[in-house]
């Protein structure tokens, strides 16, 4: 019982250090911020017609917002919507993934690659499962989880299906030149 108490004390101390460190990093001087109140102020806001289900940050000052029925891109510096595309509703929607100025997102019917700046659809592929989700992207590959069934691997530039990894049958023969 004593070791459990020590463990919980150390865990609480570790969490306090992490929170203190995070506040110092993001807010500057932590004790000063607490003594004066947090220096947070609203920079801008927007009211959407659908509930927000997921957010993705691009690092280029663009915020990707997934709602129940659409995906939208906002320029957070200029404070305006850049583009919006309709999506079919998913039971448990996932955030978009961004790689090389391309947004990859799955809805209940399609996997899409979207140009980050213009919002134009670069390619799309039909999905066999309504709850499929993009789980990883690289310069060359997009990996989509088709739950309880398989992982599909697509070419990131063309959208061509390269292989399907079956959870039952095992590995797929992936002969992509840049896979290490």
Residue, then its C-alpha position, 0 to 999 in steps of 0.5 A: x500500500x505504501x508503494x502505491x501511495x508513493x507511486x501516486x504521489x510521484x505521478x501527481x508530481x510528474x503531472x504537475x511538472x508537465x502542466x507547469x512546463x507546458x504553461x511556461x512554454x505556451x504562456x511564458x512565465x508561469x508564476x507571473x501568468x498566474x498572478x496576473x491571470x491568463x493572458x488569453x484573449x479571443x482573436x477571432x471566432x466563427x459560427x458554423x451551421x454544423x457541429x465541429x467533429x475534428x480539427x487539423x492544423x497544417x503549420x501554414x496558418x491554415x486550420x482544417x475543420x471537419x464538421x458532421x457534413x463538410x470539411x473546411x479550411x480557414x486562414x487563421x491569419x486573414x480570418x477567413x474561410x478558404x474553401x469548403x467541401x461537402x462530406x457524407x456523414x460518418x458515425x465516428x469521423x476522424x480528423x483530416x491528415x495533411x502532407x505536402x499541401x494535400x489534405x487527406x480525408x475519408x467520409x462514409x463513401x470516399x477517400x479524397x486528396x484535396x489541394x490545401x490552398x484551393x480546395x480542389x479535389x485532386x483524386x478520390x477513391x471509393x471505400x468499401x467500409x463506411x467507418x474507414x479512416x486515414x491512419x497515416x500519410x507520407x510523401x508517397x503513401x496514404x494508409x486507410x484503415x478499413x476496420x475489422x477487415x484490412x488496411x488499404x495502401x494508396x499512392x499519395x499522388x495518384x490515389x491508385x490502390x497499391x495493395x490491401x493488407x488483410x488482417x486474416x491473410x497477412x502481408x500484401x506484396x507492396x513493390x513501391x520504390x520508396x518504401x523502406 
